[in-house]
């Protein structure tokens, strides 16, 4: 997938499917979302590489802001010793997961738990890994609120456990813009930066889908975030009690490949994606 600021925007739990004047039902927006912006086949190997480097077993995962729990479902399907908790505030997306992902898991579904709760008050674990992907943590717009969440995530980890979140940036991320990408099935995924405030770093974004026959699903998902920077995130993780805070930066030279490596410095780009990896102090649990 191309390296842009729009490859994996966060799940939204507040939008509802817009009406269309065309006859016939619209496609399932969650199916389109998963097809457009999620890729467990690339995310899981990266997570496993991070865990191996940290000496942490790949067993107990908590996926925060889980949406339809695709990553958590893929996690338990990848190994008989793996368990996962998918945590989201919206019961609608978990109902969707129960209808679509759980049946396909078979017996592995017994190792997947769907929990509807605020991520600041979720299950305490202990977990080997907590992930907050697709930028959803940016719903927290103050340092106090985000630090509260990060501290709660740290408490849920086993000693030595790993926390991962992703972040996007670059000068294009602070401009109104529209990017499009063609999906299989004749659907075009559209990511829009609707507005950005340089004083507050409030950013409003939306996902639209252009369908066959000229139909559109406008604002199928929409977001009202604070665009956090890498220095802010690494500092807040330290304040929340994490140790060994590091940045995984994409060093691939082309726009079609990705190669995430731990880096202390990087050259700015128009649009970039990175991961922040932090550990709860203490020895790894084996």
N, C-alpha and C positions, 0 to 999 in steps of 0.2 A: 504494500500500500504506500502511496506517496507520502513523503515527509511534509506535512502541512500542519497548521494549527488546528485543523478540523478533523483529523483522522479518527479521534475517539472522543467526541463530546459526551458530556455526562448524561446520565439518565434523568428524565424529568418525570415527576410523579404527579404533576398538577394539571398538565394539559389534557384536553379532551379532543377527540377526533372532530375536525371541522366538517361542516356540511358541504355537500357537493350538489351542483345542479344536474350533474349527469346521472343517468339511471344506473341502477345496479350498485351493489355494495362496494365500498372502498376496501382496499387491502387492510390487513391487520397492521396497525402502526408499530406494534412491538416486533412483529416479524421483520418489517422493513428496518427498524432500528438495529436489531441484532445483525442483520445482513450488512448494514452500512458501516457500523462503527465498532463492532465487537469481533474479536478474533482469538478465542482461547487457544487455538493451535499455535499461535506465536506468543501469547501472554504466558501460558503455563511453562514452556521451556525457559523463559526469562526468569520467572519466579523461582523455578527449581534451581537455576544457576545461582541466583542470589542466596538461596538457602544453603546450597552446598558450600559456597564460599564462607558463609557464616557458621558452618558446622551445625546447622539446625535441621532436624528431621522434617520431611515433607509429609506431615500427618494431619495436623489440626488447623484448619483455615477458618477465619471469619471474614466474610466479604461485606464490608459496610457500604451503604447506599446501593444495595445489591440489585435493585430493579427486578428484572425477571429471573435473576439468579443463574444466568447462563454460565458464568465463571465458576460458581460454587458447584453447579451440577456437573460441569466438565471435570472439576477437581476430584469429586468422589468417583466418577467413572474411570479415572486414570489409575486407580490402585485400590486394592481391597482393604488396606489399612487406613485409608484416608477418610476423614470426616470433615464436614463443613457446616457452618452456620451462615445463612444469608440474612442480612439485617437491613430492613427498610421500613420507613414510616408509613408507607402507602399499602393498605391491604389489597388494593386492586392488582398491583403488579405481582404479588405473591399468589393471588388467585389464578392469575394467568400462568405463573410458573407451575402450579399444581396441575393445571389442565394440560400443559404442553411439555414441560421438561420431566416432571416426576414420572409419568407413565413410561417414558422411554428409558429411564434408569433401571427399571426392574428392581431387583433385590438391593441394588446400591442406593435406592431412594431412602432406605432406612438409615443411611449415614448422612443424610442431608436434612437439616432443620431450617425451616423458614420462620423467622421471628419478626413480628411487626412491632417495632419500637424505635424511639429516638436513639441514634447512634451513641449519644452521650450516656445512655442508660441501658446499654445492651448487655448481653451475657458476658460474664467475667472470664469464662474459659477455665483453665489457662489455654491459650492458643499458641501454636508455633509461629503463626503468621496472621497478621491483620492487614488487609488491603483496602484502600479507598481510591478506586480508579474512576476514570471518566470525569474527573474534576468536580465531582458533586460536593466535596467538602467546601467549595467556594461559596456555598450558600451561607456560610458563617462569615459575616462582614466586619467583625471587630476582632482585635487581637485577643480579647478576653474570651469571646465565644469559641474561637478556633483553638486557643490554648486549652480550654476546658475539654473540648473533644479530643485533642491529642493526648492529654493526660489520662482521659478515660480509656483510650486505646492502649496506652502503655500499661495501665493496670490490668488489662485483660490478657496481656501476654505472659507466657512463661518466662522465667529468667533467661536472658539471652535471645528471646524471641524477636522476630523481625516485623517492622511496620513499613509498608510501601504506599506511596501516593504518587500520582502523576501531576504534571504541571505543563502549561504551554505558555509561550511568550514570543518575543521578537517584535519589531516595530509594527508589523502588519496586524498583530493582535490588538493594537490600540486604535485601529481605524475601522470605520464602517466599511464592510466588504461582503461580497457574496462569492462563495466557491461551490462548484458543482462537480459531481463525480457520478459516472454511469454505473449502475448496478446490473446484475443479471436480471432477466425478466422484463427488460424494457423500462426500468424505473431509474430516475435520476435523483440522487441525494443532493440536497441543497443545504449548505451551512451558511448562515447569515450572522454577521456582527451588526446588530441593529443600532447600538449606541455605546459610547465609552466616555466616561467622565474622568479626566486626568487628575482632578483634585481628590476624588474619593476612590478611584479605580473601580467604580461600579461599571459592570459590563452587562449588556442585555444581548442575548443570542437566541437564535431559533433554528429549528430544523424543519425544512419543508421537503415534500416529495413530489416530483413531477411524474405523472403516470401516463400510460398509453392513452391515446385518444384525446390528449390535451387536458386531461383532468389534473388537478393539483390538490394536495393535502397541505394547506398553509398552516404553519405553526403547529405541526403535529406534536412537537415538543418545544418548550421555550424555557429560558433560564434567566434569572436575575441574580447575578453573582458579584463578588468582589474578585478582581483579578489579582491574585497574590503573586509576589515575586519569589524567586529562589532564595535570596538572602533572608526575606521575611520568614519563609517556611523553615529554613534550616535553623534560624535563631529561635523560632517558636518551639520547634521540636526539642531543642536543648533546654529551653525554659520549662517544658513539660516533663523533663526528667529523662529524656532519651540520651543515649550515648552513641558514638561512632556514626554520626550523621554524614551521609555521603550522597553524591549526585551521580546518577547514571545518565550519560549524555550520548546521543546518537552521533557516532563518528563516521557513518557511512558516507562516501563521497558523492553518491548519486541520490536522486530524488525517488528512486524506486525500491531501494533496499534500506534496511535498518541494521545497525550494529551498536548496541548500547554498551558503553564502557564507563567505568568509574573515572571521573575527571574532577580536578580541582579548578581548572580554568577552561574556558571555551570561547570561541569566536562567535559573536552575535550574528544572527541571521534574521531574515524577514519573518520567518515563522519557524519555531522549533518546539519539540516535545522532549521532555526529560522525566525521569523518575527520581524521587528522593527516598532513600533507604535509611532507616534508623533502627537501632537495637535497644531493647530494654537491658539495662546493665545486669550482669550476672552470667553464670555459665550456661551454655547451651544445654537443653534438655534432650536426652537421647533415650 
